């Protein structure tokens, strides 16, 4: 298994695993499915210059990611949310690409915990 350069708070996830027990895998699956859907909608909103939707989806992924200890992904979503609020689309494609890459790596690392 290759080492991923993903900023995930593993002690926090271990605490969640201890707390949730057999429900922990469901949490991982729900997080991955929800974020994948939100990121997909964010991409469509980006194509349509729908800043309200971009803000909404970025905010949702940011919050979920913070709750899962996925700090780098949360930070990227915070950047996207900030850009959407002021309707600054210049850097959004690069931020979105980074969000997609970070989510893929995060989801893989989370799945490795199952």
C-alpha positions as CSV (number, residue, x, y, z in Angstrom):
1,X,0.0,0.0,0.0
2,X,1.4,3.4,-1.0
3,X,1.5,6.1,1.6
4,X,-0.9,8.9,0.7
5,X,-0.1,12.5,1.5
6,X,-3.6,13.2,3.0
7,X,-4.1,15.3,6.1
8,X,-6.5,13.1,8.1
9,X,-6.7,13.3,11.9
10,X,-6.3,9.5,12.6
11,X,-6.6,9.8,16.4
12,X,-10.0,11.5,15.9
13,X,-11.1,8.7,13.5
14,X,-10.0,6.1,16.0
15,X,-12.1,7.9,18.7
16,X,-15.1,7.8,16.3
17,X,-14.5,4.1,15.6
18,X,-14.5,3.4,19.4
19,X,-17.6,5.5,19.8
20,X,-19.6,4.1,16.9
21,X,-18.4,0.5,16.9
22,X,-20.0,-1.5,14.2
23,X,-21.7,1.7,12.8
24,X,-18.3,3.1,11.9
25,X,-18.2,1.6,8.3
26,X,-21.6,3.1,7.7
27,X,-20.2,6.5,8.7
28,X,-17.3,6.2,6.2
29,X,-19.6,5.0,3.4
30,X,-22.1,7.8,4.1
31,X,-19.4,10.5,4.2
32,X,-17.8,9.2,0.9
33,X,-21.2,9.0,-0.9
34,X,-22.4,12.4,0.3
35,X,-19.1,14.2,-0.5
36,X,-18.9,12.6,-3.9
37,X,-22.4,13.8,-4.8
38,X,-21.7,17.3,-3.4
39,X,-18.4,17.6,-5.3
40,X,-20.2,16.5,-8.5
41,X,-22.9,19.1,-8.0
42,X,-20.1,21.7,-7.2
43,X,-18.5,20.9,-10.6
44,X,-21.8,21.4,-12.4
45,X,-22.4,24.6,-10.6
46,X,-18.9,25.8,-11.5
47,X,-19.6,25.2,-15.2
48,X,-22.8,27.2,-14.8
49,X,-21.2,30.0,-12.7
50,X,-23.8,29.3,-10.0
51,X,-21.9,30.8,-7.1
52,X,-24.8,30.2,-4.6
53,X,-24.7,26.4,-5.4
54,X,-20.9,26.3,-5.3
55,X,-21.0,28.0,-1.9
56,X,-23.6,25.6,-0.6
57,X,-21.8,22.4,-1.8
58,X,-18.4,23.6,-0.6
59,X,-19.8,24.5,2.8
60,X,-21.4,21.0,3.1
61,X,-18.2,19.2,2.2
62,X,-16.2,21.5,4.5
63,X,-18.3,20.7,7.5
64,X,-18.5,17.0,6.8
65,X,-14.7,16.8,6.2
66,X,-14.0,18.7,9.5
67,X,-16.2,16.2,11.3
68,X,-14.2,13.3,9.8
69,X,-10.8,14.9,10.4
70,X,-10.1,15.5,6.7
71,X,-8.5,18.8,7.4
72,X,-6.8,19.5,4.0
73,X,-10.1,18.8,2.2
74,X,-12.0,21.1,4.6
75,X,-9.4,23.9,4.0
76,X,-9.7,23.6,0.2
77,X,-13.5,23.8,0.5
78,X,-13.2,26.8,2.7
79,X,-11.2,28.5,0.0
80,X,-13.8,27.6,-2.6
81,X,-16.6,28.8,-0.3
82,X,-14.8,32.1,0.2
83,X,-14.3,32.6,-3.6
84,X,-18.0,31.8,-4.2
85,X,-19.2,34.3,-1.7
86,X,-17.4,37.1,-3.6
87,X,-18.1,35.6,-7.0
88,X,-14.4,35.4,-7.8
89,X,-14.2,32.6,-10.4
90,X,-10.6,33.1,-11.4
91,X,-9.0,30.5,-9.2
92,X,-12.1,28.3,-8.8
93,X,-11.1,25.7,-11.5
94,X,-7.7,25.1,-9.8
95,X,-9.3,24.9,-6.4
96,X,-12.0,22.5,-7.7
97,X,-9.4,20.3,-9.2
98,X,-7.5,20.2,-5.9
99,X,-10.8,19.3,-4.1
100,X,-11.4,16.4,-6.5
101,X,-7.9,15.1,-6.0
102,X,-7.9,15.5,-2.2
103,X,-11.3,13.9,-1.9
104,X,-10.2,10.9,-4.0
105,X,-7.1,10.4,-1.7
106,X,-9.2,11.0,1.4
107,X,-11.9,8.5,0.4
108,X,-9.2,5.9,-0.4
109,X,-7.6,6.4,3.0
110,X,-10.9,6.2,4.8
111,X,-11.8,3.0,2.9
112,X,-8.5,1.5,4.0
113,X,-9.8,1.9,7.6
114,X,-12.7,-0.4,7.0
